[in-house]
Amino acid sequence: MMTDATSPTPVVEMIPIDQIRVINPRVRNKKVFVGIVDNIASLGLKRPITVTPKKSGYDLVCGQGRLEAFQALGETEIPAIVIKASEQDCYLMSLIENLARRKHTNLDLLHGIRDLEERGYRVADIAQKTDLDPTYVRGVLHLLKEGEERLIGAVEKNVLPLSMAVEISRSNEADLQNAMADAYETGALKGDQLIRVRRLIERRRFMGKRYRTYAKKTGRPLSANKLVQTYQDEVRRQKLMIKKAEINEQRLLFLVTALRRLLGDEHFRTLLRAEGFADMPQPLAERLHP
């Protein structure tokens, strides 16, 4: 039996593991993976994986970690929700799951964005579907196309803001050295900020980008003031994002508290049934009933 991707009542089936193909694999932290295996071994699978049928077997949509954990435990079948989805939809749903994951690596997200672009999505489309800023998406694609593995790693570890990484990528070596020298002499970048940025640039200079580089350079100069301004703009942007996240968390807490009280009222539940409201978004349901 198979349901549509938007079906409110999906059906869970037992699917042979050897018939499932992972079309968008990602590297998982070993410590995290061991935790997943131990959790499933002791408590069982809390949430089925999602697959879509193909001519021979199934393609995995969501749940690579759960699938690999079942394999590690020696299981031959796994509970799965079978949906109708194109290959592009599978990639998109996988990317969205990575975004929704509380502890995920930005490297998965970066390569997911590149996959979407290679499949014909424009920057505006990717931004809309992933709820990311178009400027952020454009910066990610620039770093990936230029093979800036070191800069991408620095962004992933929060050593360097994305906007500054893009500025560094677009400047030649002379501009970078002059900018860092000016920043050091004027004290515009101090302490850890200056040390981290300088160390990253030196490693990139002597050890390379590690991916294949492109011959085309913009030659766009990078001044010390521009470097500092870019860093400060990114700090302000991230502070604003944190503030918005805190406000949204408070609103969600109020909503969950109110819903718990309302759902405890039999008259309210009867009204919901009469109006045909038989379900709710899964993340909200998980907060109401952990």
C-alpha positions as CSV (number, residue, x, y, z in Angstrom):
1,M,0.0,0.0,0.0
2,M,1.3,3.5,-0.8
3,T,0.2,7.0,0.2
4,D,0.8,10.4,-1.2
5,A,3.5,12.6,0.3
6,T,0.8,15.0,1.7
7,S,-1.5,12.3,3.1
8,P,-2.5,13.0,6.7
9,T,-2.7,9.3,7.6
10,P,0.4,7.5,6.3
11,V,0.5,3.7,6.4
12,V,3.6,2.0,7.9
13,E,4.9,-1.1,6.1
14,M,7.8,-3.5,6.8
15,I,10.3,-3.1,4.0
16,P,13.4,-5.3,3.3
17,I,16.5,-3.3,4.1
18,D,18.5,-4.7,1.2
19,Q,15.9,-3.2,-1.2
20,I,16.4,0.4,0.0
21,R,18.8,2.7,-1.8
22,V,20.2,5.8,-0.1
23,I,20.3,8.4,-2.9
24,N,21.6,11.4,-0.8
25,P,24.0,9.8,1.7
26,R,25.7,11.9,4.4
27,V,28.5,11.3,6.8
28,R,27.4,10.9,10.4
29,N,29.3,11.5,13.6
30,K,30.4,8.1,15.0
31,K,29.5,9.0,18.6
32,V,26.0,10.2,17.5
33,F,25.5,7.1,15.5
34,V,26.4,4.8,18.4
35,G,23.8,6.7,20.5
36,I,21.2,6.1,17.8
37,V,21.9,2.4,17.7
38,D,21.8,2.1,21.5
39,N,18.6,4.0,21.7
40,I,16.9,1.8,19.1
41,A,18.2,-1.4,20.7
42,S,16.8,-0.4,24.1
43,L,13.6,1.5,23.2
44,G,12.8,0.4,19.7
45,L,12.2,2.6,16.6
46,K,10.2,5.7,17.6
47,R,9.6,7.0,14.0
48,P,9.5,5.0,10.8
49,I,11.8,5.9,7.9
50,T,10.2,7.3,4.6
51,V,10.8,5.7,1.2
52,T,9.5,6.0,-2.3
53,P,9.1,3.0,-4.6
54,K,11.2,2.6,-7.8
55,K,11.4,0.0,-10.5
56,S,13.7,-2.1,-8.4
57,G,13.3,-1.6,-4.7
58,Y,12.9,1.8,-2.9
59,D,14.7,5.1,-2.6
60,L,15.2,6.5,0.9
61,V,13.6,9.9,1.5
62,C,14.2,10.4,5.2
63,G,15.9,8.3,7.9
64,Q,19.4,7.3,6.9
65,G,20.6,7.1,10.5
66,R,17.7,4.9,11.5
67,L,18.2,2.7,8.5
68,E,22.0,2.2,9.2
69,A,21.2,1.6,12.9
70,F,18.8,-1.3,11.9
71,Q,21.6,-2.7,9.7
72,A,24.1,-2.5,12.5
73,L,21.7,-4.4,14.8
74,G,21.4,-7.2,12.2
75,E,17.8,-6.5,11.2
76,T,16.6,-7.4,7.7
77,E,13.4,-5.3,7.6
78,I,12.5,-1.9,8.9
79,P,9.1,0.0,9.4
80,A,8.7,2.5,6.6
81,I,6.2,5.0,5.3
82,V,5.9,4.5,1.5
83,I,5.0,7.7,-0.4
84,K,4.8,8.8,-4.0
85,A,7.7,11.2,-4.7
86,S,9.9,12.2,-7.5
87,E,13.7,12.1,-7.2
88,Q,13.8,15.9,-6.9
89,D,11.2,15.8,-4.1
90,C,13.2,13.2,-2.3
91,Y,16.3,15.4,-2.3
92,L,14.2,18.4,-1.2
93,M,12.5,16.5,1.7
94,S,15.9,15.1,2.8
95,L,17.3,18.7,2.9
96,I,14.3,19.9,4.9
97,E,14.8,17.1,7.4
98,N,18.4,18.2,7.8
99,L,17.2,21.8,8.5
100,A,14.7,20.5,11.1
101,R,17.3,18.4,12.9
102,R,18.3,20.0,16.2
103,K,22.0,18.9,15.8
104,H,23.0,18.7,12.2
105,T,26.1,19.7,10.2
106,N,26.0,22.7,8.0
107,L,28.1,20.8,5.5
108,D,25.1,18.6,4.7
109,L,23.0,21.7,4.1
110,L,25.7,23.3,1.9
111,H,25.9,20.3,-0.4
112,G,22.1,19.9,-0.3
113,I,21.8,23.4,-1.7
114,R,24.3,22.6,-4.4
115,D,22.3,19.5,-5.3
116,L,19.1,21.5,-5.7
117,E,20.9,24.0,-7.9
118,E,22.3,21.3,-10.1
119,R,18.8,19.9,-10.5
120,G,17.5,23.2,-11.9
121,Y,16.3,25.2,-8.9
122,R,17.1,28.9,-9.0
123,V,18.5,30.8,-6.0
124,A,15.0,32.3,-5.3
125,D,13.4,28.9,-5.4
126,I,16.0,27.3,-3.1
127,A,15.6,30.2,-0.6
128,Q,11.8,29.8,-0.6
129,K,11.8,26.1,-0.2
130,T,14.4,26.0,2.5
131,D,13.4,29.2,4.3
132,L,16.9,30.6,3.9
133,D,17.9,34.1,2.9
134,P,18.7,34.4,-0.9
135,T,22.0,36.2,0.0
136,Y,23.0,33.2,2.1
137,V,22.1,30.7,-0.6
138,R,24.0,32.7,-3.2
139,G,27.1,32.9,-0.9
140,V,26.9,29.1,-0.3
141,L,26.8,28.4,-4.0
142,H,29.7,30.7,-4.6
143,L,31.9,29.0,-2.0
144,L,31.0,25.6,-3.4
145,K,31.7,26.5,-7.0
146,E,35.0,28.0,-6.1
147,G,35.9,24.8,-4.1
148,E,36.5,26.7,-0.9
149,E,36.5,23.7,1.4
150,R,38.5,25.5,4.1
151,L,36.2,28.5,4.2
152,I,33.1,26.3,4.2
153,G,34.6,24.4,7.2
154,A,35.2,27.6,9.0
155,V,31.6,28.7,8.4
156,E,30.4,25.3,9.6
157,K,32.4,25.7,12.9
158,N,31.2,29.3,13.4
159,V,34.8,30.5,13.1
160,L,33.9,32.7,10.2
161,P,30.6,34.3,9.1
162,L,29.5,33.3,5.6
163,S,29.5,36.9,4.3
164,M,33.2,37.3,5.3
165,A,34.1,33.9,3.8
166,V,32.6,35.1,0.5
167,E,34.6,38.3,0.7
168,I,37.8,36.4,1.3
169,S,37.1,34.0,-1.6
170,R,36.6,36.9,-4.0
171,S,39.9,38.7,-3.1
172,N,43.4,37.8,-4.3
173,E,46.3,37.1,-2.0
174,A,47.8,40.6,-2.1
175,D,44.5,42.2,-1.1
176,L,44.1,39.7,1.7
177,Q,47.6,40.3,3.1
178,N,47.2,44.1,2.9
179,A,43.8,44.0,4.6
180,M,45.1,41.8,7.4
181,A,48.2,44.0,7.9
182,D,46.0,47.2,8.1
183,A,43.6,45.5,10.5
184,Y,46.5,44.5,12.7
185,E,48.1,47.9,12.7
186,T,44.9,49.8,13.3
187,G,43.6,47.3,15.9
188,A,40.3,47.0,14.0
189,L,40.4,43.3,14.6
190,K,41.5,42.3,18.0
191,G,42.1,39.2,20.1
192,D,40.5,36.0,18.9
193,Q,38.8,37.6,15.9
194,L,42.1,38.6,14.4
195,I,43.9,35.4,15.3
196,R,41.2,33.1,13.9
197,V,40.8,35.1,10.6
198,R,44.6,35.3,10.1
199,R,45.2,31.7,10.9
200,L,42.5,30.6,8.4
201,I,43.9,32.8,5.7
202,E,47.4,31.4,6.2
203,R,46.2,27.8,6.1
204,R,44.3,28.5,3.0
205,R,47.4,30.2,1.4
206,F,49.9,27.4,2.2
207,M,47.7,24.3,2.2
208,G,45.2,25.3,-0.5
209,K,41.4,25.1,-0.8
210,R,41.6,21.3,-1.2
211,Y,38.9,21.3,-3.9
212,R,39.7,22.1,-7.5
213,T,40.0,25.8,-8.0
214,Y,38.8,28.0,-10.8
215,A,41.1,30.2,-12.8
216,K,38.7,33.1,-12.9
217,K,39.1,35.7,-10.2
218,T,37.1,38.8,-9.5
219,G,40.1,40.9,-8.4
220,R,37.9,42.8,-6.0
221,P,40.0,44.6,-3.4
222,L,39.3,43.9,0.3
223,S,40.2,46.7,2.7
224,A,40.6,46.4,6.5
225,N,37.5,48.6,7.0
226,K,35.5,46.4,4.7
227,L,36.7,43.3,6.5
228,V,35.7,44.7,9.9
229,Q,32.4,46.0,8.6
230,T,31.5,42.7,7.1
231,Y,32.3,41.0,10.4
232,Q,30.2,43.5,12.5
233,D,27.3,43.2,10.1
234,E,27.3,39.5,10.4
235,V,27.4,39.7,14.2
236,R,24.4,42.1,14.2
237,R,22.5,39.8,11.8
238,Q,23.1,36.7,14.1
239,K,22.1,38.6,17.2
240,L,18.8,39.6,15.5
241,M,18.3,35.9,14.5
242,I,18.8,34.8,18.1
243,K,16.3,37.4,19.4
244,K,13.7,36.3,16.8
245,A,14.3,32.7,17.8
246,E,13.7,33.5,21.5
247,I,10.5,35.4,20.7
248,N,9.2,32.4,18.6
249,E,10.2,30.0,21.4
250,Q,8.1,32.0,23.9
251,R,5.2,32.1,21.5
252,L,5.4,28.4,20.9
253,L,5.5,27.7,24.7
254,F,2.4,29.8,25.2
255,L,0.6,28.0,22.3
256,V,1.5,24.5,23.7
257,T,0.4,25.5,27.2
258,A,-2.9,26.8,25.9
259,L,-3.5,23.8,23.7
260,R,-2.9,21.4,26.6
261,R,-5.6,23.1,28.6
262,L,-8.0,23.2,25.7
263,L,-7.5,19.6,24.8
264,G,-8.2,18.6,28.4
265,D,-11.7,20.0,27.9
266,E,-14.1,17.3,26.5
267,H,-16.4,20.0,25.0
268,F,-13.5,21.4,23.0
269,R,-12.5,18.0,21.7
270,T,-16.1,17.4,20.6
271,L,-16.1,20.7,18.8
272,L,-12.8,19.7,17.0
273,R,-14.3,16.4,15.9
274,A,-17.5,18.1,14.7
275,E,-15.4,20.6,12.6
276,G,-13.3,17.8,11.1
277,F,-10.0,18.7,12.8
278,A,-8.6,15.2,13.5
279,D,-4.9,15.9,13.3
280,M,-2.2,18.5,13.9
281,P,1.4,19.2,12.7
282,Q,3.7,16.4,14.0
283,P,6.3,18.8,15.7
284,L,3.4,20.4,17.7
285,A,2.0,17.0,18.6
286,E,5.4,15.8,19.9
287,R,5.6,18.9,22.2
288,L,2.1,18.2,23.5
289,H,2.8,14.5,24.1
290,P,6.6,14.0,24.5
